Amino acid sequence: MPATLTFHFRPRGPGRFAVGGFLTLWLGGWAAGEVFALFTLSRLLREWTGAGPMDMSVGKAAAVTAFLLLWVSLWTLGGVMAIREWLRCFWADERLVVTDDVLTLHTRLGPFVRRQRIGVGQIRRCAVRSGHQQPSALVAELENRVIELTRLGTAGEREQAAAALNAAFALDPAAPADPVATDLPQPLTARLPRQWQELEAAFCDAPLLVPTLRIRRRQTAVTALITLLLLALLGLLGRSALADPSLWPVVAFLALPALGCGWGTVWLLLGRRELRLERHQLVVQRRFGRSVREVAQLDALELVESTDSDGDRWYKLQGLRSEGKPLTLESAIRDPADPRALGHWLQQRTQIPYRDAIPSEGEREEQRAAALLELKQRLGETGRAGSWMLKLVERIETDKKRPPAPPA
């Protein structure tokens, strides 16, 4: 492997100018709304602190302040995300540098720079994974996860980088980059995704598979913080509503998300869904405090694919039972790696049947051919206009199949 190997990726393609132009116009309106909201909020805060005269009742001022705080928070978040996408269109670059058996990803987004280091020994393969509506991504496949390296540059640049990295790391690139779009047999990668954790519980004879406790604690802390903020606003409005009854509808409206976040915090703290790993059976159960309720007994596993309204592919690992609908155990968008790995892992631990129902590339071609044939039949039955369109489609197909003319 060379002492230093570097790849540089920048935004490419004319489409980024259309997206960037739209975001430029949108951000102009966003900035005007942000300035107006912050000016109004600062004036209200000055009135609350006694630095200026109060132009409205205390109750109405509290209601307006609470609404503006919530609105400004969401509006600012939307603006930050839009600015991030604008920077990705015009002011971004990503560099991959390999030195001393370490792959370093340097990501620049505007004036901000972030570095991520990956040990070469952790990488099983580098590949380009295709996207339905987004550009394909250059990824590094590790033992227990997939890290996206870049979507910048051209597709050819990402393909060349993947081939060069595999060659430099002496990795096997024989398996296709998209394990879904292939007829080749796939290795049974039985690994436990990082969002799951196995526990040997003293109160249970069989081991349990539960959501990772570390991630669960972080979710609990975030939800608890949001709950405390909502309760503080609710207490402020409730106190003002005692003097101004017109604020009670606002209090009731704010109480719904506060109760929802509060229940979510309690569930994350005391409750969870567990998978009890028994031989030839997988038992789904719910735990809340010391109470445990059995939900279903699964006899088989199946990995399925579906497409949402945006055309994105979703992959679900489902548990099949003798009675009732299948239960979703794991889901992922655009990448079936985690649901597939969990399915193989559960199959090895419980010895229950597992079926990968994701169609291969050959099956997809057959489905597209069948859909095209059905479309042709419908066009032929719609009269003269349909017959003319059918002839046009067949002519286009013939032109595509015709070999190119040799150069003169």
C-alpha positions in Angstrom: 0.0 0.0 0.0 1.4 3.5 -0.9 2.5 5.7 2.0 -0.2 8.2 1.2 -3.3 7.8 -1.0 -5.6 10.8 -1.4 -8.9 11.3 -3.2 -10.7 14.7 -3.5 -14.4 15.1 -4.2 -16.3 18.4 -4.9 -19.9 19.1 -5.9 -20.5 18.3 -9.6 -23.4 18.4 -12.1 -25.8 21.2 -13.3 -28.6 20.0 -11.0 -26.9 21.7 -8.0 -27.4 25.1 -9.5 -31.2 24.6 -9.7 -31.3 23.3 -6.1 -29.0 26.1 -4.9 -31.0 28.8 -6.7 -34.2 27.7 -5.1 -32.6 27.5 -1.7 -31.2 31.0 -2.2 -34.7 32.4 -2.8 -36.1 30.4 0.1 -33.4 31.5 2.5 -34.1 35.2 1.7 -37.7 34.7 2.9 -36.4 32.7 5.8 -34.0 35.5 6.9 -36.8 38.1 6.8 -39.1 35.9 8.9 -36.2 35.1 11.4 -35.4 38.8 11.9 -39.0 39.8 12.4 -39.6 37.0 14.9 -36.4 37.7 16.9 -37.2 41.4 16.9 -40.8 40.7 18.2 -39.4 38.2 20.8 -36.8 40.6 22.0 -39.4 43.4 22.5 -41.6 41.0 24.5 -38.7 39.9 26.7 -37.8 43.6 27.4 -41.4 44.2 28.5 -41.3 41.1 30.7 -38.1 42.3 32.4 -39.6 45.8 32.9 -37.3 47.6 30.5 -40.3 48.8 28.4 -44.1 49.4 28.8 -46.4 46.3 28.5 -48.6 46.8 25.4 -50.9 43.8 26.2 -52.1 41.9 29.1 -49.8 39.5 31.0 -51.7 36.5 29.8 -51.6 37.4 26.1 -47.9 38.4 26.4 -47.2 35.0 27.9 -49.1 33.2 25.1 -47.4 35.2 22.4 -43.9 34.6 24.0 -44.5 30.9 24.2 -45.7 30.6 20.6 -42.8 32.7 19.3 -40.2 30.6 21.3 -41.6 27.4 19.7 -41.9 28.9 16.3 -38.4 30.5 16.3 -36.9 27.1 17.4 -38.5 25.2 14.5 -37.9 28.0 12.0 -34.3 28.3 13.0 -33.9 24.5 12.7 -35.4 24.6 9.2 -33.1 27.4 8.1 -30.0 25.6 9.4 -30.9 22.5 7.4 -31.5 24.7 4.3 -28.1 26.5 4.8 -26.4 23.1 5.1 -27.9 21.9 1.8 -26.9 25.2 0.1 -23.4 24.8 1.3 -23.3 21.2 -0.1 -24.3 22.7 -3.5 -21.6 25.4 -3.7 -19.1 25.3 -0.8 -18.2 21.7 0.2 -15.5 19.2 -0.4 -14.5 15.9 1.0 -11.0 14.3 1.0 -10.1 10.7 1.7 -6.5 10.3 2.9 -4.9 6.9 3.7 -1.8 7.1 5.9 -0.3 4.5 8.2 -3.2 2.1 7.9 -5.7 4.7 8.8 -8.4 6.1 6.4 -9.2 9.7 7.3 -12.3 11.5 6.0 -11.9 15.3 5.9 -15.3 16.9 5.4 -15.6 20.6 4.7 -19.0 22.3 4.8 -18.5 26.0 4.4 -16.1 27.1 7.1 -16.6 24.0 9.2 -14.3 21.1 9.0 -14.8 17.6 10.5 -12.4 14.7 10.5 -13.3 11.0 10.9 -10.7 8.2 11.2 -11.3 4.6 10.4 -8.8 1.8 10.9 -8.0 0.0 7.7 -8.2 -3.3 9.5 -11.9 -2.6 10.3 -12.9 -2.2 6.7 -14.2 -5.3 4.9 -14.8 -3.6 1.6 -15.3 -0.2 -0.1 -18.2 0.0 -2.6 -20.5 2.4 -4.3 -24.2 2.0 -3.4 -26.8 3.3 -5.7 -29.6 5.6 -4.6 -33.1 6.0 -6.0 -33.4 9.8 -5.9 -30.0 10.8 -4.4 -26.6 10.4 -5.9 -24.9 7.0 -5.3 -22.6 7.0 -2.2 -19.1 5.7 -1.7 -19.2 3.7 1.5 -16.9 1.7 3.7 -18.4 -1.6 4.9 -17.2 -2.5 8.4 -18.0 -5.6 10.4 -21.0 -4.2 12.2 -22.0 -1.1 10.2 -21.7 0.8 7.0 -20.0 4.3 6.9 -20.9 6.7 4.1 -17.7 8.4 2.9 -19.1 10.8 0.2 -21.8 11.5 -2.3 -19.8 14.4 -3.9 -18.0 14.1 -7.2 -19.1 12.2 -10.2 -20.2 8.6 -10.2 -17.0 7.7 -12.1 -14.8 9.3 -9.5 -16.5 7.4 -6.7 -16.2 4.1 -8.7 -12.5 4.7 -9.3 -12.0 5.6 -5.6 -13.7 2.4 -4.5 -11.6 0.3 -6.8 -8.3 2.0 -5.8 -9.1 1.7 -2.0 -10.0 -2.0 -2.4 -6.7 -2.6 -4.3 -4.7 -0.6 -1.7 -6.2 -2.4 1.3 -6.0 -5.8 -0.5 -9.8 -6.3 -0.1 -12.0 -8.5 -2.1 -14.3 -6.4 -4.4 -15.9 -9.4 -6.1 -19.2 -9.1 -4.2 -21.4 -6.4 -5.9 -21.7 -3.0 -4.3 -25.4 -3.3 -4.0 -26.2 -6.7 -2.5 -29.9 -6.3 -3.5 -29.3 -5.9 -7.2 -27.5 -9.2 -7.9 -28.1 -12.8 -8.7 -24.8 -13.9 -7.1 -25.1 -15.8 -3.8 -24.5 -13.5 -0.8 -22.5 -14.5 2.2 -24.5 -15.1 5.4 -23.3 -12.1 7.5 -24.6 -13.0 10.9 -23.9 -9.9 13.0 -25.9 -8.0 15.6 -26.6 -4.4 14.5 -25.4 -1.7 16.9 -29.0 -0.7 17.9 -29.5 -4.1 19.5 -27.8 -5.6 22.6 -27.9 -9.2 24.0 -28.5 -9.6 27.7 -28.2 -12.6 30.0 -30.9 -11.8 32.5 -30.9 -13.5 35.9 -34.8 -13.4 35.9 -35.1 -15.2 32.6 -33.9 -18.6 31.5 -33.3 -17.6 27.9 -31.1 -14.7 26.7 -32.9 -11.4 25.7 -32.3 -9.2 22.7 -33.1 -5.5 23.7 -32.5 -2.0 22.3 -28.9 -0.9 23.1 -28.9 0.5 26.6 -26.5 3.3 25.8 -28.6 4.6 22.9 -31.7 4.2 25.0 -30.2 6.4 27.8 -29.4 9.2 25.3 -33.0 9.1 23.9 -34.3 9.3 27.4 -32.2 12.3 28.3 -33.3 14.2 25.1 -37.0 13.4 25.6 -36.8 14.4 29.3 -35.2 17.8 28.4 -38.0 18.5 25.8 -40.6 17.5 28.4 -39.1 19.9 31.0 -39.2 22.8 28.6 -42.8 22.1 27.6 -43.8 21.8 31.3 -42.1 25.1 32.0 -44.0 26.9 29.2 -47.2 25.1 30.4 -46.7 26.3 33.9 -46.1 29.9 32.8 -49.3 29.9 30.6 -51.3 28.2 33.3 -50.4 30.8 35.8 -51.4 33.6 33.4 -54.6 31.8 32.5 -55.9 32.1 36.1 -56.1 35.8 35.4 -57.1 35.6 31.8 -59.5 32.7 31.0 -59.1 33.3 27.2 -55.7 31.5 27.5 -57.1 28.2 28.6 -57.4 26.9 24.9 -53.7 27.7 24.5 -52.9 25.8 27.7 -55.0 22.8 26.5 -53.2 22.8 23.1 -49.8 22.9 24.7 -50.7 20.2 27.2 -51.1 17.6 24.5 -47.5 17.6 23.3 -46.3 17.9 26.9 -48.2 14.8 27.9 -47.0 13.0 24.8 -43.4 13.8 25.6 -43.9 12.9 29.2 -45.3 9.5 28.4 -42.4 8.9 25.9 -39.9 9.7 28.7 -41.6 7.3 31.1 -41.7 4.5 28.4 -38.0 5.0 27.5 -37.1 4.9 31.2 -39.2 1.9 32.3 -40.5 0.1 29.2 -39.0 -1.7 26.2 -39.7 -4.4 23.7 -37.7 -7.6 24.1 -37.0 -10.6 22.0 -36.6 -13.8 24.0 -34.2 -16.1 22.2 -35.5 -19.7 22.6 -34.6 -22.8 20.6 -36.8 -23.0 17.5 -38.8 -20.0 18.6 -38.6 -16.3 19.0 -40.8 -14.7 21.6 -41.7 -11.0 21.5 -42.5 -9.5 24.9 -43.1 -6.0 26.4 -41.6 -5.0 29.7 -42.8 -2.1 31.8 -41.0 -1.9 35.2 -41.3 -5.4 36.7 -44.3 -6.3 34.5 -43.7 -8.5 31.5 -46.4 -9.3 28.8 -45.9 -11.8 26.0 -46.9 -10.3 22.7 -46.3 -13.0 20.1 -44.5 -16.2 19.4 -42.7 -16.1 16.0 -42.0 -19.3 14.1 -40.2 -17.8 11.0 -38.5 -14.7 9.8 -38.8 -12.9 6.4 -37.0 -10.0 4.9 -39.3 -8.0 2.5 -39.0 -4.9 0.4 -41.5 -2.1 -0.1 -41.6 1.3 -1.9 -43.0 4.5 -0.4 -44.7 7.4 -2.1 -41.3 9.1 -2.8 -40.0 6.0 -4.6 -37.5 5.1 -1.7 -37.1 1.4 -1.0 -37.8 0.2 2.6 -36.5 -3.1 3.9 -38.3 -4.8 6.8 -37.4 -7.9 8.8 -40.7 -9.4 9.8 -41.5 -12.1 12.3 -44.2 -14.6 11.1 -46.7 -16.2 13.4 -49.4 -18.8 13.1 -52.2 -16.2 13.8 -52.1 -12.5 13.2 -50.2 -10.1 11.0 -46.4 -10.2 10.7 -44.5 -8.1 13.3 -41.8 -5.8 12.1 -38.5 -6.4 14.1 -36.2 -4.1 12.2 -36.5 -1.7 9.2 -34.1 0.4 7.2 -34.4 2.7 4.1 -32.3 2.1 1.0 -29.9 -0.3 2.6 -31.0 -3.8 3.7 -27.6 -4.6 5.5 -28.8 -4.3 9.1 -32.2 -6.1 8.7 -30.5 -8.9 6.7 -27.7 -9.3 9.2 -30.1 -9.4 12.1 -32.2 -12.0 10.3 -29.2 -14.3 9.8 -28.1 -13.7 13.5 -31.6 -14.6 14.8 -31.7 -17.6 12.5 -28.4 -18.9 13.9 -29.3 -18.3 17.5 -32.9 -19.7 17.4 -32.8 -22.1 14.5 -36.1 -20.8 13.1 -36.5 -20.5 9.3 -35.4 -17.3 7.6 -36.4 -16.2 4.0 -34.8 -13.4 2.1 -37.7 -12.2 -0.1 -35.8 -9.2 -1.7 -35.9 -9.7 -5.5 -32.7 -10.2 -7.4 -31.8 -8.1 -10.4 -33.0 -10.8 -12.8 -36.4 -10.9 -11.0 -36.6 -7.1 -11.1 -36.0 -7.2 -14.9 -38.8 -9.8 -15.2 -41.1 -7.5 -13.2 -40.3 -4.5 -15.4 -40.8 -6.6 -18.5 -44.2 -7.8 -17.3 -45.3 -4.3 -16.4 -44.2 -3.0 -19.8 -46.1 -5.8 -21.5 -49.3 -4.9 -19.5 -48.8 -1.3 -20.4 -48.6 -2.2 -24.1 -51.7 -4.2 -23.9 -53.6 -1.4 -22.4 -52.4 1.1 -25.0 -53.5 -1.2 -27.7 -57.0 -1.3 -26.3 -57.4 2.5 -26.0 -58.1 3.3 -29.7 -56.1 5.1 -32.3 -54.2 7.4 -30.0 -53.1 4.4 -27.9 -52.1 2.4 -31.0 -50.0 5.3 -32.2 -48.3 5.6 -28.8 -47.7 1.8 -28.8 -46.0 2.0 -32.2 -43.8 4.9 -30.9 -42.8 2.8 -27.8 -41.9 -0.2 -30.0 -39.9 2.0 -32.3 -37.9 3.4 -29.4 -37.3 -0.2 -28.1 -36.1 -1.2 -31.5 -33.7 1.7 -31.8 -32.2 0.9 -28.4 -31.6 -2.7 -29.3 -30.0 -1.8 -32.7 -26.2 -1.9 -32.5 -24.4 1.4 -33.1 -23.1 2.1 -36.6 -19.4 1.6 -37.2 -17.4 4.8 -37.5 -16.8 6.0 -41.0 
